[in-house]
Amino acid sequence: MLTEKEKYRYDRHLRMEEIGQAGQEKLKSSSVLVIGAGGLGCPALMYLAAAGVGKIGVMDFDSVNETNLQRQILFTTNDVGNNKAESAKNRLAQLNKLINVEAYSYKLTTKNALELFSKYDLILDATDNFSTRYMINDASIISGKPLIYGSVYKFEGQVSVFNYRNGPSYRCLFPDPAKNIPSCEEVGVLGVLCGIIGTKQANEALKIILGIGNPLSGRLEIFNTLSGESLILKIKRNDELVKYILETKSGFETFNYDLFCGIEQEKTNSISASQFQLLLKEKSIQVYDIRQDWEDPKLQYADCIKLPMENIEAAAELLSRTKKIVVICQFGSRSKVAVDYLKAKHEFVDVVNLDGGMAEMERLGLFY
């Protein structure tokens, strides 16, 4: 039942015959777990909280960075340095004190996913990497939980509903993980796009809870901010893939999603920030900096070739065939691609990537 205070707060919902008091009571008794309190998670969380979803879980192990504020609208400058999940919980408490918000300030893993998912009705994926998306999808299948998916790239976003009433899963759309797709840290993203897609995710969650409308199960909406147009693609359920996840669920907790998505394999071609600092001290390497001139922090090292990624062919002519080469970029994604290219196309042998890029050097306070 709704209290008088709740009836007053949610008055505009109660006036709608599609929702009414019965629908608002459904929202009050429902629970949604939002994984990721970033560009997508922030608007989704705000609208779920404002709508009166009774229990909201927010999971994020990361801390607020000033560069997040361009799109992560739950946070303010005062939140910089604080955990995102805890900061989101505090902000949502200011927005709506009539709901319960749980903060999980640690990383989602195969060890904790199933137990956590069992506590919620719906899962909302607001993450930004493939290995976590596959893990969330598989855990949702095993747990029998509908999954609301969203992703953004520059000016374009996607949203869909997976694992809902025998509908398709994320694996049905993407059977194999994509490789070498740069993150928004690398290529950027229009801040308002995150708000649009995150809000669409919240909308899908509310439709499922209320039992109204037509959720995006079996359909992928692709929205382009530059044209203002949406494209709807149909997704067919792959029964064999879903069956495989269910039949192998006993191995979920030990499955290596980073290896499945090629992340661990790539790290064999990488060195850590501390290893890089040691090599710089020894002056035993050649560095290939593929960043643009405007990217900071700058690297002060004598044997360094500075040519952007589009000039990699010219750089290949200048790189040493006798020294270890360390390729660097801002966050470690573009440099991974460059390392693979130099090895495959130009047959360089001793060339590695700086894991985490110069941003990791700066974060750890290492000299460069």
Helices and strands as residue ranges (DSSP letters): H 4-9, H 11-14, H 20-28, E 31-35, H 41-51, E 55-59, G 66-70, G 77-79, H 84-95, E 100-104, H 113-117, E 122-125, H 130-143, E 147-153, E 156-162, H 170-173, H 184-187, H 191-210, E 219-224, E 229-234, H 239-247, G 249-254, H 257-260, H 263-267, E 270-271, H 273-282, E 285-289, E 304-306, G 309-311, H 312-318, E 324-328, H 334-346, E 351-354, H 357-364
